[in-house]
Amino acid sequence: MSLDQLKQFLVRMQDEPALRQQVQAAATADDVAQIATALGYSFSGDELLRFSGQRVGRVTVSKRDLPGEYN
């Protein structure tokens, strides 16, 4: 299940500072999903965005609004 994969990734991220920095430097949710895929996790950027505001362990998922981004 994607949600389980997402939660497992977040747990791993809280314990690995280098991974946390890589995720924080990512420009989009899809970029974060690609980082996770390279590590064997399976979820989409859209699933990550829908998880925004929720907390797993010491990690809270939050969406960043970038200046100049248009909808």
N, C-alpha and C positions, 0 to 999 in steps of 0.2 A: 504494500500500500504506500502511496506517495506521502501521505501525512506521517506515517511511521518513519519513513526514510528522512523526511524533513526534520522531525524531532531528533532522530539519531544524529544527524549532521549538526544540529544546533548544540547538542550535548558535547559532541567532539570539539566543536569550535570553541566552547567555553574553556576547554582544557589545553588548547594549542594556540599560544599567542601568535605564532607566524600565520596560522590559518585565519585567525581573527583579523589580523592586519590585512591579509589578502582580500577577505570578504568586505571589510570596511572601505577598501580602496576601489572596489568594483563599482562601475558606473550604473549598472542596471540590475534588476532582479534576475534577468536572463543570464547575465555574467556570473552571478552568484550560483545559479543553477548549473552552469557549465563547470565551475570550480568543483561543485559537489559531484557532478557526473564523473569528473576525472578521478575522484576519490572513491567511486563505486556507489554513490547514492543516486536515487532517481526521483526527481521532482522538477516541476517547471517553475519558471519565473512567475507565472500567473498564480500558481499555488502558493508561492512564497508571499506574493503581494496580498493574497486573501488571508494569509496568516498574520498580517500586520496587526500590531497591538497586543499580540499574545506573547506569553512568556514561557520559556522552557528552561528550567534550572536558573542560571544567572544571566541568561540571554533573553532580551526582549526584542522582538522583530518590529522594526519601525521603517516606514516608507519615508524616503527623503524626497522632498520636492526641489527640483533643480531650477534655478533661475533661468528664464528663457525657454522653458519647456512649455509647449502649447498643446492643447487638447482639441 
